[in-house]
Amino acid sequence: MAIGFALLSISPLHEKNVFETLNIINEITEVHPLFGEYDILLKIEADNIDSIGDVIINKIRSIKGVVDTKTLIGTKSLSGEK
């Protein structure tokens, strides 16, 4: 299981539609509206890192109103888990 986080910039007046669309994508487990440099923070859970990339490119960036994404991949290396 791979975990990723994405910060999204949304064009004005599209925030609600993007938020609602993100909530129906199976791999997205959390969606949080933000104030500041980015408009939405989301958590993605997928089988592997490539699948996270597929979700970002094919499911998130294709939503009308998504202007920019910044993707962060989670790691367990600091927790001692294998």
The 8 nearest C-alpha neighbors of each residue, nearest first, counted from 0:
[[1, 46, 45, 47, 2, 44, 48, 50],
 [2, 0, 47, 45, 46, 48, 44, 3],
 [3, 1, 44, 73, 43, 72, 45, 0],
 [4, 2, 72, 43, 73, 71, 42, 44],
 [3, 5, 42, 71, 41, 70, 43, 72],
 [6, 4, 70, 41, 69, 40, 71, 7],
 [5, 7, 40, 69, 68, 39, 37, 70],
 [8, 6, 68, 39, 37, 67, 38, 9],
 [7, 9, 67, 37, 38, 66, 65, 68],
 [10, 8, 65, 66, 64, 38, 14, 7],
 [9, 11, 64, 13, 66, 65, 12, 8],
 [10, 12, 13, 9, 14, 64, 8, 15],
 [11, 13, 14, 10, 15, 64, 9, 16],
 [14, 12, 64, 16, 11, 15, 10, 17],
 [15, 13, 17, 16, 12, 18, 9, 11],
 [14, 16, 18, 17, 13, 19, 12, 20],
 [15, 17, 19, 18, 13, 14, 20, 64],
 [18, 16, 20, 14, 19, 15, 21, 13],
 [19, 17, 15, 21, 16, 20, 14, 22],
 [18, 20, 16, 22, 17, 21, 15, 23],
 [21, 19, 17, 22, 18, 23, 16, 24],
 [22, 20, 18, 23, 24, 19, 17, 27],
 [21, 23, 19, 20, 24, 18, 30, 27],
 [22, 24, 21, 20, 25, 19, 27, 26],
 [25, 23, 21, 27, 22, 26, 20, 58],
 [26, 24, 27, 23, 28, 22, 21, 44],
 [25, 27, 44, 43, 24, 45, 28, 54],
 [28, 26, 43, 25, 24, 42, 29, 44],
 [27, 29, 42, 43, 26, 44, 30, 25],
 [30, 28, 42, 41, 27, 31, 43, 22],
 [31, 29, 41, 40, 42, 32, 22, 39],
 [30, 32, 40, 39, 41, 33, 29, 18],
 [33, 31, 39, 38, 40, 30, 34, 18],
 [34, 32, 38, 39, 31, 35, 37, 40],
 [33, 35, 38, 37, 36, 32, 39, 31],
 [34, 36, 37, 33, 38, 39, 8, 32],
 [35, 37, 38, 34, 8, 33, 7, 6],
 [38, 36, 8, 35, 7, 39, 6, 33],
 [37, 39, 33, 8, 7, 32, 34, 9],
 [40, 38, 32, 7, 33, 31, 6, 37],
 [41, 39, 6, 31, 5, 30, 32, 7],
 [40, 42, 30, 5, 29, 4, 31, 39],
 [41, 43, 4, 29, 28, 27, 3, 5],
 [42, 44, 27, 3, 26, 2, 28, 4],
 [43, 45, 2, 26, 1, 27, 3, 28],
 [44, 46, 1, 47, 0, 50, 51, 26],
 [45, 47, 0, 1, 50, 44, 48, 51],
 [48, 46, 1, 50, 49, 45, 0, 51],
 [47, 49, 51, 50, 1, 52, 46, 45],
 [50, 48, 52, 51, 47, 53, 46, 45],
 [49, 51, 53, 52, 47, 48, 45, 54],
 [52, 50, 48, 54, 53, 49, 45, 55],
 [51, 53, 49, 55, 50, 54, 56, 48],
 [52, 54, 50, 56, 51, 55, 57, 49],
 [53, 55, 58, 51, 52, 57, 56, 50],
 [56, 54, 59, 52, 53, 58, 57, 60],
 [57, 55, 53, 60, 54, 58, 52, 59],
 [56, 58, 54, 53, 55, 61, 59, 60],
 [57, 59, 54, 61, 55, 56, 60, 62],
 [60, 58, 55, 61, 62, 57, 56, 54],
 [61, 59, 56, 62, 65, 58, 55, 57],
 [60, 62, 59, 58, 57, 63, 56, 65],
 [63, 61, 60, 59, 65, 64, 17, 58],
 [62, 64, 65, 61, 17, 13, 60, 66],
 [63, 65, 10, 13, 9, 66, 62, 17],
 [66, 64, 9, 63, 62, 67, 60, 8],
 [65, 67, 9, 8, 64, 10, 68, 7],
 [68, 66, 8, 7, 65, 69, 9, 60],
 [69, 67, 7, 6, 70, 8, 5, 66],
 [68, 70, 6, 5, 7, 71, 67, 4],
 [71, 69, 5, 4, 68, 6, 72, 3],
 [70, 72, 4, 3, 5, 73, 69, 6],
 [71, 73, 3, 2, 4, 70, 74, 48],
 [74, 72, 2, 3, 71, 75, 1, 4],
 [75, 73, 76, 72, 77, 2, 1, 78],
 [74, 76, 78, 77, 80, 79, 73, 81],
 [75, 77, 74, 78, 79, 80, 81, 73],
 [78, 76, 75, 79, 74, 80, 81, 73],
 [79, 77, 75, 80, 76, 74, 81, 73],
 [78, 80, 77, 76, 81, 75, 74, 73],
 [81, 79, 78, 75, 76, 77, 74, 0],
 [80, 79, 75, 76, 78, 77, 74, 0]]
